[in-house]
């Protein structure tokens, strides 16, 4: 059985769970470099550092995700099947 966490350690774990890493050094996800680059390019880096990823609005988070996709497409980093453009909209009938 391990040692008990201090209140400060419990709070830090809870912050990480809700808001995610607040610096590239804390982020060990495979897409971390491109995620942080996208946030910087969109002018959201300071906000992420202050309030974490969970503090972004849905619109801001969507912009980061869209920009990540754009960067990965330009660099040829998308897996097969995700390289192409969007399929044309169904014309219905």
C-alpha positions as CSV (number, residue, x, y, z in Angstrom):
1,X,0.0,0.0,0.0
2,X,1.4,3.4,-1.0
3,X,1.6,6.6,0.9
4,X,-1.4,8.9,1.2
5,X,-1.6,11.9,-1.1
6,X,-1.5,15.3,0.4
7,X,-4.4,17.7,-0.2
8,X,-2.2,19.6,-2.6
9,X,-1.4,16.5,-4.6
10,X,-5.1,15.5,-4.7
11,X,-6.0,18.9,-6.0
12,X,-3.3,18.8,-8.7
13,X,-4.5,15.4,-9.8
14,X,-8.1,16.7,-10.0
15,X,-6.9,19.8,-12.0
16,X,-5.1,17.5,-14.4
17,X,-8.2,15.3,-14.8
18,X,-10.5,18.2,-15.6
19,X,-8.2,20.7,-17.4
20,X,-5.4,18.6,-18.8
21,X,-1.7,19.7,-19.0
22,X,-1.0,23.4,-19.0
23,X,2.4,23.2,-20.6
24,X,4.0,21.2,-23.4
25,X,6.3,19.6,-20.9
26,X,3.3,18.1,-18.9
27,X,1.6,16.8,-22.1
28,X,2.6,13.3,-23.1
29,X,-0.1,12.7,-25.7
30,X,1.1,11.6,-29.2
31,X,-0.4,14.7,-30.8
32,X,0.9,17.1,-28.1
33,X,3.4,19.0,-30.3
34,X,0.9,19.8,-33.0
35,X,-1.8,20.6,-30.4
36,X,0.4,23.2,-28.7
37,X,1.5,24.6,-32.0
38,X,-2.1,25.0,-33.2
39,X,-3.0,26.8,-29.9
40,X,-0.1,29.2,-30.4
41,X,-0.9,29.9,-34.0
42,X,-4.5,30.7,-33.1
43,X,-3.5,33.0,-30.2
44,X,-4.9,30.7,-27.5
45,X,-1.6,29.6,-25.9
46,X,-1.8,32.1,-23.0
47,X,-5.3,31.1,-22.2
48,X,-4.4,27.4,-22.2
49,X,-1.5,28.1,-19.9
50,X,-3.7,30.1,-17.5
51,X,-6.9,27.9,-17.4
52,X,-6.0,24.7,-19.1
53,X,-7.6,22.9,-22.1
54,X,-10.8,22.5,-20.2
55,X,-11.1,26.3,-19.9
56,X,-11.5,26.7,-23.7
57,X,-14.9,27.3,-25.2
58,X,-16.3,24.7,-27.5
59,X,-15.6,27.0,-30.4
60,X,-12.0,27.6,-29.4
61,X,-11.4,23.8,-28.9
62,X,-13.0,23.1,-32.3
63,X,-10.7,25.7,-33.9
64,X,-7.7,24.0,-32.3
65,X,-8.8,20.6,-33.6
66,X,-9.5,21.9,-37.1
67,X,-6.1,23.6,-37.2
68,X,-4.4,20.5,-36.0
69,X,-6.0,18.5,-38.9
70,X,-4.9,21.2,-41.3
71,X,-1.3,21.0,-40.1
72,X,-1.2,17.2,-40.1
73,X,-2.7,17.1,-43.6
74,X,-0.1,19.6,-44.9
75,X,2.6,17.5,-43.4
76,X,1.3,14.2,-44.6
77,X,0.8,12.9,-41.0
78,X,-2.8,11.8,-41.3
79,X,-3.4,8.0,-41.3
80,X,-4.6,6.3,-44.5
81,X,-8.3,7.1,-45.1
82,X,-8.1,10.5,-43.6
83,X,-5.9,12.1,-46.2
84,X,-8.6,13.0,-48.7
85,X,-11.0,15.9,-48.8
86,X,-14.5,15.6,-47.4
87,X,-16.9,13.6,-49.5
88,X,-19.4,15.7,-51.5
89,X,-22.6,16.4,-49.7
90,X,-25.5,14.0,-50.4
91,X,-27.7,15.6,-53.0
92,X,-30.8,13.8,-51.7
93,X,-33.7,13.0,-53.8
